[in-house]
Every structure is written in C-alpha cells, then in structure tokens.
C-alpha cells in the first residue's frame, strides 16, 4: 500500500521545513531534535492521576524512572515496564511520556518507564543491564511501588522494543523476574538487517536504512557484538519459554521484516504471539497520536492485549 494520507502530509511538512535527518546531526543536536519532534507529534498527553519521578538502583548508579499510577491508594496494580525508543543513543523518560500516559489509563495499569544509559557514552551492554536491573528491582520491591508481582509485563518501541526482548531473554536465563507478557513495537531484532524492507526504505524524509546504520554505529563498540542475542534477539538459538508477545510493525519501515521474523520465530518456539502490521505506516508512528489516527488504534491494541494478560480470567 502507499503511504497513509496522514503520513504523506507529515512527510511533506518535513520536506517543506527542510528538516535535516537526525543521522546528519551530532548526537547532542539529534537528541534535542528528536525530543522536539516526539513532543510535536504526540500532542497533549493525557492526564494521569499520579505521575512521580524517582530513582531505582542500577548496575552503575541510580537510574531515573517515571511512575504513572491511574488510581489513588497503594493497592497492588498490574504494572507495565516501558522502555523508550531512540536508537539507544537518543531519548529519555520524557520521550515515552505520551505513550505511558495513554497505556496507564487505557489498560488500566501502573506504568513505569526507565531512564537507561545512552550510547555512545555507554555502549552495549550498558542499556540492557540497566533495563534488566530496573525490572528486577521493581519486581523485588513490588510492595514499595504498589506492583502486583504476578502481573508484571514489559514493552518498548524501536530500540526500546529491542531492549524489552533482551530483558525477556535475560529473565529466562537468570530465572526471573516473571513477566506475563511483552509488547514489542517495531523492534530492532537483527544487527545484520539484510531484509527486503531494510533495502526498500531509504526515503531521507522518513526513518530509513541510513538511520538504522547510524544508531547501530553509536550503540556497538565492536560490530561483532551484533551477533550477541542480547543485541540481535533474532539470532538467539532458542526462544522457547519467553512471555506471550504482541509484535507491532509498520509497513513502510526498514525494521518491518526483522520484527515480523522475530514474531514468527517466537511462534515456532511455542510462544503465544500476535503479529500486527499497520498498513501505510512508518517507523515511529506509535508515538504520533497528535498526527496519526493509526497511532491511537495501535495504542488501543497494545492496551487491549496487556489487559487480556493482566486479567486472563475476565
């Protein structure tokens, strides 16, 4: 299918404004431009009953987290740990603010987003270790945070989806924490990226294959690290025993094929999987509720999926 009309209009605005691709900027410039673009496309975030910034212990110092709680009181709630996107080099807890607010209200559940360390200052495996440490601490300190430890899930978009998948692999390897579901939104799953969608999507006005290469170059100190399943989950020999997964992809996204290949590998390993491709959409659309109707649909799908695993008896 061609680009969705709303995506096409957004692309035309980018071209008219002469907005440079992020991969042509310095890391600091790209971080500022990325956050500004996310905020502009996300629109006004939904009010949530309680939003609190705090820190949790990480492997190399405290990590910032933001906690979204849709109800009063301290009763244990089903909880989603959300990992923001940004190619491991961009982003912060502010990047996923709109997504976390929407999911907290729609599921409803508590959402905690983790401010993991960024590359190139902190290359692989820093972000993976940060995210796993944060999820483990949240599970171990469930009472303090009002978390129902039996209803803990993980999600993320783009690099955040990659990190979420890596955390599930570590949790299986290390015997916990237990996760009831994972939501992976257009995740990076294979450093090699030798797919049809990677070759086809090279439009400089959109996220493209050069964008992907730029992010990988900042994340990995050594290209050989790309063979590690914590970098490329698609290369893991065994995907059995992982949490049920919703994998969302976008039609016009260089990461489309590797996301869908990962969903198929999970299915072959006996993991319950829902694979959902959004026609006419591009990478990043999940966060663009201020500009794209499909973003609302995708967030509703994610919320419905999480609710089904948080409340399987309903």
Secondary structure, DSSP 8 states (H G I E B T S, - for coil): ----HHHHHHHHHHHHHT---GGGS-HHHHHHHHHHHHHHHH-S----SEEEEEEEEETTEEEEEEEEESSSS---EEEEEEE--STTTS--TTTTHHHHHHHHHHHT-EEEEEE---TTTS-TTHHHHHHHHHHHHHHHTHHHHTEEEEEEEEEEETHHHHHHHHHHHHHHHHT----S-EEEES----TT--SHHHHH---TTSS-HHHHHHHHHHH-SSGGGGGSTTT-GGG-S--TT---EEEEEEEE-TTHHHHHHHHHHHHHTT--EEEEEEEEEETTGGG-TTT-HHHHHHHHHHHHHHHHHHTTT-
